[in-house]
Amino acid sequence: MRTPSRARNRLITPFVAISAATLLLTACGSGTDDAVNAAAKSDEIPTTDVVSAIKKDDAAAKLLPSGTTSLTLAVSVSGQPPGTSILDDGKTLAGQDIDFANAVAKVLGIKLDTQQASFEAILPALDSGKYDLGVGNFGVTDERRKTIDFVTYINDGQGFATRKDSKLTKVTDLKQLCGLDIATGAGTTFEATLEENKHLCTDAGDKAYKVQTYNEQGAIWSSLQQGRSDVVMSTINGLRYAVAHQSGVKFLNEYHRLDVGFAFKKDTKLTPAFQAAVNKLIADGTYAEILKKWGTSGSAITKSEISPPELKD
């Protein structure tokens, strides 16, 4: 694992494995709800209620702009826990981001108008005012901080997985991927990292790797299982979950840790209240319960921050 220099907010605890049925694979879909959700069946998604008992915290609520009673939340549906999925009723959203958003709303005593949006559309839409905030496992990067404000609530990051018959055991240098086909999500930090570093291969006289992007997690894993790609680059927690629930694949390693946060329009007045709410959840133990539910205790932070610098290796 590559260790970031700024690790003061992480609680170093082992990853809690999630016990559930084998993850269903799906072919590259057409963008329908069935394709989006095929990455995880509803009966494999944890349903423990960790939110309804949360009480309003007046001190945190007073930090909201005057008159704030509701906010519009944009949610990216990945279809793969701990990310957001849609349950079998076709409308109920479930996932770690959803639990954190709803928990913060309870602390602040506000309502959320939750709307689904594509991952790559959320951050631009915040600037236009279409949404008040967004969630989708958005990593805090220095490039994003130029136009977006963040309130951190977990530490996740970038990692790799491949088929079990691959000779790869760990990726510490992107030059190890030269000549391979890499599957990843469209509009993500993974795509950006891969595209920005293609030159490492050609600079070394090797064939550049090919970046294959998908909008659906199921399609990413299908491409790997069917041999259309050689490696998957995605979130550390998402990879761990997927590998634990399907056969024939293995987790390679963590590559780069990133703080993850609620995303807001730049210079919003909402961040102090959200930071206080996350810290309240950490202090009263609710935060740990949410992480335990989703098997992500190894990604805990000890305090929330507003738009911290990107973690560096």
GULOSE-833995 format. One record per residue (C-alpha): x, y, z. Coordinates in pm, whole numbers, plus 50000, padded with zeros to 5 digits. Last residue first. Layout:
N
XYZ ...
% end
This chain:
313
501905098849871 499815130549873 496325135150016 494595163949845 494455195650051 491475198150290 488145211650156 486365215050492 487425188750742 485615161750938 487275145251234 488635111051332 488295095550987 487115060150918 488145040950607 489005008050782 485465007450921 484125002350568 481944971550605 478724989750513 476944985050846 480184989751040 480755023350870 477255035150961 477655023251322 481015041051354 479405073951249 476555069151496 479055067951782 478115100851950 481375118951868 481605108151504 477985117951439 478595151951599 481725156151383 479615149551073 477055175351188 479685201651264 481185197350918 477735199850761 476995231950950 480335247650859 479935237650490 476575253650413 477665289350338 478835279649990 482085294349864 482355269549575 479195249549508 479005219049729 480275183049744 479865160550047 483195143950106 485775117450033 489415119550143 491735102249901 494155072949932 496275062249636 497115027449508 495415002849740 496154967549627 495434939049392 491954927049482 491204893949314 488714880549062 487444845848967 484434844849193 482154873149299 481134887749632 484394894749815 485914909449498 483004933649464 483174945349826 486924950649819 486694968849489 483984992249615 485964999949929 489155008349739 487305028649477 487945019349114 490565007148868 489714974248698 492394954148516 492644932348205 489684943547996 487584925947732 488384892847901 484784883247983 485284886548359 486964920448324 484424935348082 481604921248291 483064938448598 482994972648430 479524966648284 478114959048628 479644990948765 477735011848513 478795043748334 481765027248163 485225038648059 487945018547882 491455033047917 494055016447694 497595011247820 500395027647626 502825005047438 506335007147579 509285029747494 509615043447847 508125076847745 505345057147573 504455040247900 504695070748123 502735090347862 499525073447969 499785092448298 497155119648261 494655095248108 494975070548395 494685096248671 491725113348502 489865080548448 490435071048811 489405105648933 486035097848774 484165110748469 483485075948330 484155046748562 487055022948502 488284994348285 491994992048201 493174973947885 496854964247906 499864974547696 501544992747983 499854985248317 503094980548515 504025015448398 501295027348634 503665020748924 502725004549255 500334978949110 500344946449308 499964909449232 499754909548853 500254875148697 496544873748618 494714840748676 492694855548962 491234882048735 492054918248820 491554944949087 493034979349142 492795007749393 492015044549430 490685062749733 488655059450052 488735082350355 485335091450497 483175121250598 484815151550439 483015184450376 483885196350027 483815229049834 483975227749454 485545249549183 489275250049257 488855221849508 488275198049217 491835202149092 493305198349441 491465165649481 488805155449735 487325122449621 483605122149545 482075089749674 478855098949495 477235126449700 476005160549592 474945193549741 472595222649680 471525210349337 470575229049018 472585259149135 474695261648821 477865254749020 476335223449170 475375211148823 479025209148716 479755186049015 476745163448957 476935155848585 479885131348585 478265108948847 474905107348671 471995121448867 469365107749103 467425132849312 467045135249690 464965164149825 466485164550172 464685177550479 466375196550761 466865191651137 470635195751123 471395162751297 468665145351095 470045159550769 473515147150866 472155111950914 470285112950583 473425122950394 475575097150573 473045069350516 472665078450148 476435079250097 476755044550254 474105029450034 470395024749976 467975042849747 464315032849740 462635037649402 462505005649197 460844984849468 463734960449430 466204984049593 468185010449406 471915011249476 474285037449618 477925028849686 478845004049960 477614985849765 477464984449383 474654999149173 476625031149118 473735055349170 475065091049188 473015112149426 472085148849395 470695164649713 468305194149711 468135211550047 465405217950302 464755240150605 467325267750562 465805300150691 469035315550815 472155299350671 473015268050872 475365271651169 472455271451413 471755235251314 475115223951451 474465238751795 470855227051792 471695190451736 468635172551599 468235136751715 469285104651540 466965075051603 465985071451234 469545068651101 471265035451164 468485012651038 470114979850936 469264972250572 472524958250438 472374951550061 472594915249950 468814910749944 468574940449708 470714923149446 474034939149359 475754947049029 472454942048848 471304976148965 472524997548676 471594971648416 468074967548551 467655005448577 468345007948205 471595021848066 471934997247778 473914972047969 477364956447939 476644921848073 475784916548436 477454897848718 475624887949034 477504891749361 477624859449556 475504860349869 476484881250167 479124884750435 480784918950429 484404919250535 485394945550788 488594962350671 491134963850950 491474995551154 493845024751111 491625053951215 492365080450958 492445117651029 496205121351078 497065104350751 498665133250567 501805117350420 499805091950226 500885055250243 501215034949926 500005000050000 
% end
